Amino acid sequence: MSDTEYTKVYSGNFILVTRVKSELEAIGIIPIIKDEGESQRLAGYASMNQGFQEVFVNNDELDKAMDIVNRVKAEMEA
């Protein structure tokens, strides 16, 4: 069993993550955006992950969030 209430649903660059975040918020899901590169920069370390972010959602909203993420990914690939 997972010991966290959140699951990663998407990872990518800032622009794509912003699009996914916007679509999730439009249906009432508030995602958590994790930016390791920015955290490392603020701590004074060099970062190989600059601009790379991860999107997490509450497990209770996972099914609805995955529908949105899959739709956005399909639109980006088209």
C-alpha positions, 0 to 999 in steps of 0.5 A, a space after each residue: 500500500 502506498 504511504 502517500 495520498 498523491 500520485 504522479 500523473 505527468 512529467 515534462 517541461 514547464 510549458 507542457 506542465 502548465 497546459 496540463 495544470 490548467 486543464 486539471 484546474 478547469 475541472 476542479 482538480 488542484 495539482 501539486 507541481 514538483 520542480 526539482 531543478 528549481 529546488 536545487 537552484 535555490 539550494 545553491 546546487 547545479 541542476 541537470 533538470 532545469 525546466 523539468 517538472 512533475 504533476 501530482 494529484 490526490 489519489 481520490 481524483 486520479 481517474 478523472 486526472 488521467 482522463 485529462 492527462 491522456 486527452 492533453 497528451 493526445 492533442 499534443 501528439 496530433 
